[in-house]
Amino acid sequence: MTAQAPVCPVTWYVPMPGQETLRYEVQGYAHETGKPMVLANDIMVIPNAMPFIIRQLIDAAEEKAVWDRPTVARGNEIADDYDFRQCDRVSAQPPHFTGFKVVLENLEALFCLAYSKLVNRHMGIVRGGGWELLRYKAGDFFKEHIDVVHESDTELAQRRLTVLCLDHDECEGGHLVYPRQGIAVHPSGEVFESSDDQDLGEAICLPSPGTVVIHPAGPVFPHEARPVKSGTKYTLVSFFV
């Protein structure tokens, strides 16, 4: 598919406990994901979740050259801290990506429902918080952090779930690591029961394009993006509130 291909709304099918896969249709193409996995009780991994959609976004972002540098939340302040977080970003919303907004909102609803049905029905998710595409080149990283701040009157404090879709171009390193839970996910979608990307052991999930990882956003789930050693890693990220 080219970066200019129009994207139409998604038709999706309600996941049920014990269901092997999630299914949806977009652009007249019926897609079936890999079997969702639940790791460390609360981390859901969906292999092959939306490979063609994230690839379209990557192609469009690279073609339009609309990248900028993301910021870091420090209490009530938003700061530039390139010693803590170094990568490129672009909002996966209009005007740069006209046509993707409805598709991503529909997939938010599908993934939210899947998490509620298969992992934790008590999360009380209301809506998604919009998507952005991150690009990690060689040497880029995001040090250990959580995805909420503690000021209850801010939108950042309302985040309950983090949703990440991973892709890469010949990437070495760049693992998404959960040190408390002992889980590491390579940008290829390969999953390891390890918090050390230098000693990963045997994979529990093989590489799969467009893998989605969903985890609670709060303080029990610190995570980090380990430095990319070579190639490029892409992460499409959203938050449920």
C-alpha positions in Angstrom: 0.0 0.0 0.0 1.2 3.5 -0.7 1.2 6.4 1.8 -1.6 8.1 -0.2 -4.1 5.2 0.0 -7.4 6.4 1.4 -8.4 4.9 4.8 -12.1 4.1 5.5 -13.8 3.3 8.8 -13.3 0.0 10.5 -15.9 -2.7 11.0 -14.9 -4.9 14.0 -16.2 -7.9 15.9 -16.7 -8.0 19.6 -14.0 -10.2 21.3 -15.2 -12.8 23.8 -13.3 -14.6 26.6 -11.5 -17.6 25.1 -11.6 -16.2 21.6 -8.4 -17.0 19.7 -8.1 -13.8 17.7 -9.6 -10.3 17.1 -11.1 -9.5 13.7 -11.9 -6.3 11.8 -12.3 -5.0 8.3 -10.8 -1.9 6.8 -10.4 -0.7 3.2 -12.3 -3.8 2.1 -9.7 -6.0 3.7 -10.6 -8.4 6.4 -7.8 -8.7 9.0 -7.4 -11.3 11.8 -4.9 -10.6 14.5 -2.7 -13.2 16.3 -4.0 -14.7 19.5 -3.8 -12.1 22.3 -1.5 -13.0 25.2 -1.8 -11.8 28.8 1.5 -11.5 30.5 2.2 -10.6 34.2 -1.6 -10.5 34.7 -2.1 -7.1 33.2 0.0 -6.7 30.0 -1.8 -7.7 26.8 0.1 -8.4 23.7 -1.7 -8.7 20.4 0.5 -10.1 17.6 -0.1 -8.9 14.0 -2.7 -6.4 15.3 -2.5 -3.7 12.6 0.5 -4.1 10.4 -0.7 -2.4 7.3 -2.1 0.6 9.2 1.1 1.5 11.1 3.1 0.9 7.9 0.8 3.4 6.0 1.4 6.0 8.8 5.1 5.4 8.7 5.3 5.9 5.0 3.2 9.0 5.1 5.2 10.5 7.9 8.5 9.9 6.2 7.2 11.2 2.9 5.8 14.4 4.4 8.8 15.0 6.7 6.6 16.3 9.5 8.7 15.1 12.5 9.4 17.1 15.6 10.9 16.4 19.1 8.6 15.2 21.9 8.5 16.8 25.3 8.5 15.3 28.8 5.9 16.0 31.6 7.5 17.3 34.8 4.8 17.8 37.3 2.6 20.7 35.9 5.3 21.6 33.4 6.2 20.3 29.9 9.9 20.4 29.3 12.5 19.5 26.7 14.7 16.8 28.3 16.9 15.1 25.7 18.9 13.3 28.4 15.7 11.5 29.5 13.9 11.1 26.2 15.3 11.3 22.7 13.3 10.4 19.6 11.1 12.1 16.9 7.3 12.4 16.9 4.3 13.4 14.8 0.6 13.4 15.8 -1.3 10.7 13.9 -4.2 13.1 13.3 -5.2 15.6 10.7 -4.0 17.7 9.0 -1.0 15.5 8.3 -2.9 12.2 8.2 -6.4 13.0 7.0 -8.4 9.7 6.8 -6.6 7.9 9.6 -8.4 9.5 12.5 -11.7 7.5 12.3 -9.8 4.2 11.7 -7.6 4.7 14.8 -10.6 5.7 16.9 -12.4 2.5 15.9 -9.3 0.4 16.7 -9.1 2.1 20.0 -12.6 0.9 20.8 -11.7 -2.6 19.7 -8.5 -2.8 21.7 -10.2 -1.2 24.8 -13.1 -3.8 24.6 -10.6 -6.6 24.1 -8.7 -5.5 27.2 -11.9 -5.2 29.2 -13.1 -8.6 28.1 -9.9 -10.6 28.3 -7.8 -8.9 31.0 -9.6 -6.5 33.4 -13.3 -5.4 33.2 -12.9 -3.0 36.1 -10.7 -0.4 34.3 -13.6 1.9 33.6 -12.2 3.1 30.3 -14.2 6.0 28.7 -12.3 7.0 25.6 -8.9 7.1 23.8 -6.6 10.1 24.0 -5.4 10.4 20.5 -2.4 8.8 18.8 1.1 9.9 18.0 3.8 8.1 16.0 7.3 8.0 17.5 10.5 7.3 15.5 13.6 6.1 17.4 16.8 6.2 15.3 20.2 4.7 16.3 21.0 6.0 19.8 17.5 7.1 20.6 15.8 6.0 23.8 13.3 6.8 26.5 14.4 6.1 30.1 12.3 4.3 32.7 9.1 6.2 33.3 5.3 5.9 33.9 2.7 7.4 31.7 0.8 9.4 34.3 1.5 12.4 36.5 0.1 12.9 39.9 -1.8 16.2 39.6 -5.4 15.0 39.5 -6.7 18.0 37.5 -4.6 17.3 34.4 -5.4 15.0 31.5 -2.1 13.2 32.0 -3.3 12.1 35.4 -6.4 10.5 33.9 -4.5 8.0 31.8 -5.4 4.5 32.7 -4.1 2.3 29.9 -1.2 2.8 27.4 -1.5 1.3 23.9 1.6 0.8 21.8 1.9 -0.6 18.2 5.4 -1.5 17.2 7.2 -1.7 13.9 10.7 -1.3 12.6 13.2 -1.0 9.7 16.0 -3.5 10.3 16.1 -2.5 14.0 18.6 -3.9 16.5 18.0 -3.1 20.2 15.2 -0.7 21.1 13.4 -3.2 23.3 10.3 -2.0 25.3 11.2 -3.2 28.8 9.0 -3.7 31.9 11.6 -4.3 34.7 9.1 -5.0 37.5 7.2 -7.5 35.4 10.3 -9.1 33.7 9.0 -8.6 30.2 10.9 -7.3 27.1 9.3 -6.7 23.7 11.5 -6.1 20.6 10.2 -3.7 17.9 9.6 -6.8 15.7 7.0 -8.0 18.2 9.2 -10.7 19.6 8.5 -11.1 23.3 10.8 -12.3 26.1 10.3 -13.0 29.8 13.3 -10.9 30.8 14.0 -7.4 31.9 17.5 -7.4 30.5 17.8 -7.0 26.7 21.5 -8.2 27.0 20.4 -11.7 28.2 16.9 -12.3 26.8 16.8 -16.1 26.6 14.1 -17.9 24.6 11.3 -15.9 23.1 7.7 -16.6 24.2 6.2 -14.8 21.2 7.9 -14.8 17.7 8.3 -11.7 15.6 5.0 -10.3 14.2 4.4 -7.0 12.3 2.3 -4.4 13.9 2.2 -6.0 17.3 0.1 -4.1 19.9 1.1 -4.0 23.6 -1.4 -2.6 26.2 -0.5 -2.0 29.8 -1.8 0.0 32.8 -0.4 3.5 32.8 0.2 3.9 36.6 3.1 3.6 38.9 3.2 -0.3 39.1 4.1 -0.4 35.4 7.3 1.6 34.9 8.8 0.9 31.5 11.5 2.1 29.2 12.6 2.1 25.5 16.1 0.8 25.5 18.5 2.5 23.1 18.3 1.6 19.4 21.6 0.1 18.3 21.0 0.3 14.6 18.1 0.8 12.2 14.9 2.5 13.1 12.1 1.7 15.5 8.6 3.1 15.2 6.0 3.2 18.0 2.4 4.3 17.5 1.1 5.2 21.0 -2.2 6.2 22.5 -3.7 6.4 26.0 -7.1 5.3 27.4 -8.7 7.5 30.0 
